[in-house]
Amino acid sequence: MLEREMATTMASTSAEVETSARTKRMLLTLKKALDVSISSASTVNLRAFFEKECRDAPELVQQLFAGPSRSAKTADEQDAVAGELSAEALQKLRQRIETAFHELCEKHRINEQLLTLEATIEEAQKAKIQKLASEQFEQAQRESLAPSKSIELADDAEEPTQDDDLLPEGGILTPEQMIRAERIRVMETEKKELKMLLRHLQTRKEEKQSMLTLKREAATSAVHQLEQVTQQLHDATMLAKDYSV
């Protein structure tokens, strides 16, 4: 409700002004906080609380708990009336908080400032991507022109490079060329990471193979010793039998 009212007010103020993403998240956070607060406050005797805390401002208590007057004959009816007045008071408090929040946002032009901030961040990100793509393009060009690099890159010749197609007319990268250069950079980075992972796995495999060989030799030696001990026990048993006879 708060977000819809604020968006409607902003639209009526200026048809060209849109609600920033950060303003929407801020309004959603406020809405959730008010929902939780009202849900928690619904279990409290608000009238007694305000009468105790706002002794110097009885008109505030009257405004919050002003409702249709009717006589309550029983205790249950009195509790029901008190509950209705508390619910109405909570809604009034919520409306006052939302109104005050909206007025503060309008006074300090929060939405306009957040729109400017988001536009600045977006421009900075685009400039960073363009700069990175340009650097990657220039590096790829230098590597392609270096004679010594041809031997080192011989293993990577499975996929044909198309650096010549990335060179734009007039030296300005188009968005498609920027995306393509960034994809090439990401692929090269992933290729290096995969090579490092492969070398690591190969090293671990060799270490495990060496450990397995050592354990196998130790097991074979232990079996051989056990066979010798078994044979010695058998010989000793036979000698004992012969001696007893």
Long-range contacts (C-beta under 8 A, 24 or more apart in sequence): 1-31, 1-98, 2-27, 2-30, 2-31, 2-34, 2-98, 2-101, 2-102, 3-27, 3-28, 3-31, 5-98, 5-102, 6-102, 6-105, 9-102, 9-106, 10-111, 17-111, 17-112, 17-115, 18-115, 19-111, 20-111, 20-114, 20-115, 20-117, 20-118, 21-118, 22-114, 22-117, 22-118, 23-105, 23-110, 23-111, 23-114, 26-110, 30-98, 30-101, 34-94, 34-97, 34-98, 38-90, 38-94, 41-90, 42-86, 42-87, 42-90, 44-86, 45-82, 45-86, 46-86, 46-89, 46-90, 47-82, 47-85, 47-86, 47-89, 50-89, 63-92, 64-89, 64-92, 64-93, 65-89, 129-178, 129-182, 130-173, 130-178, 132-182, 132-185, 133-173, 133-177, 133-178, 133-181, 133-182, 133-185, 134-173, 134-181, 136-181, 136-182, 136-184, 136-185, 137-163, 137-166, 137-167, 137-173, 137-177, 137-181, 140-166, 140-181, 140-184, 141-167, 156-191
